[in-house]
Amino acid sequence: MAGKGAAGLRRRSEFLLVAEKGRRAAMPGVIVQALAVPEREGVRLGLTCSRKIGNAVARNRARRRLRAAARAALASARGGWDLVLVGRQATVDRPFPALCEDLAQALRRLGVT
């Protein structure tokens, strides 16, 4: 996974490209969109949470939880992927081990790990 200050998905066009051309897996705690980019080393990660989740505090909490879960799940990921993690309402309240398992299962379904 991209570390602090490393390259991640930042621009809207990058998020839209992953959504349009990539594959997705929906789990109770997170939706994962993945696009294979074989010429790239490493994994670029983007996080998004809409207003459906709640106020700014709830959205930030959801993003922090997704970032922590991704740190654990992507430690063994192969390179060459752009990933977008989309927070859901359950992301905020779901027990953290269950959220981590949701993410790991989605990544397995998509062939990232």
N, C-alpha and C positions, 0 to 999 in steps of 0.2 A: 504494500500500500504506500501511497505517497505520504511522505513525512511532512512535518511542519515546514511550510514555505516551498515545498516541492510542487511540481506540476500536477494539477488536478483539473477537473472540468470546471471552467469558470464562465464561459460565454454561453448565452442562450442558444446560439447556433450549435454548439457542441451537445448540449442537452437534447435539442430537437433531433439531431442526427442519430443519437443513440436510440431515441424513442421511435424514430421512423424506420431505421434499418436494422435495429437490434432485435433481440428476443426478450421476452419478459416472463417472469414467474411471480405470481401473486401468492403471498402467504398471509396468515392472520395479522402479523405484526409489521410486515414490510412488503413493498413491491420492489422487485429488482429488475432493472433493464440492463441488458448486457450486449455489447457490440464487440466482436472479435476484430482486433487490429494487429495482424501478425507481424508487421514491420516494426512495431513499437515494443520496447522492453518495459517491463513493469506494468502496473495497473494504475489507471487514472480513475479517481473516484469523484463523484458529484453527489450532493445530498440536496433534497428538496422536500419541503413540507408546505402544503397549502393552508389557507385560512380555515378550511374545514376542520382542521385539527384543533383549533382554538386560538387563543390570543398569542401574542408574541412570546410570552413566557413558556407556554405549552409547546409552541413550535420550536423554540430554542432547546427546550429539554428533549424533545423528540430527536432533533439533529445531534445533540450530544450523545444520546443513547445509541443512535445509529452509528455514529463515528466510533464509539467504544466497541460496539459489536463487530464492526468492520475490521477494526484493528486486530481483533482475535481471529476472525474468520479468514482474513486475507493473508495471514502470515504464511500459509502454505499454498497460496494461489500461484498459478502459472502466469507468466507475463503475457502481454499482448491483448489486454482487455480495457475497454472503457465501460465503467459501471455507473449507473445512477440508482441510488437508493431513495425510494419515495416513501415518506412517512405516512402512516395511516393513523386513525384515531386510537387504535389499540397500541400503537407504538409507545405512547406516553405511559400507559398503565400496565402494560404486559410485564410479567416478571422477567427480569433480565436474562436468566438462563433460557427461558422460552423464546425470547427475542433473538438470542444468539443462535438457537437451534433453527428458528424460522429462516434466518439469513443463511446459515450453513446449508440447509436443505435446498433453498432456492439456488444457491451457487452450484450445488451438485447437479440439480436439474438442468441448469444452463451449461454445464461442462466447464465452469471456471476453475473449480478445484478438483 
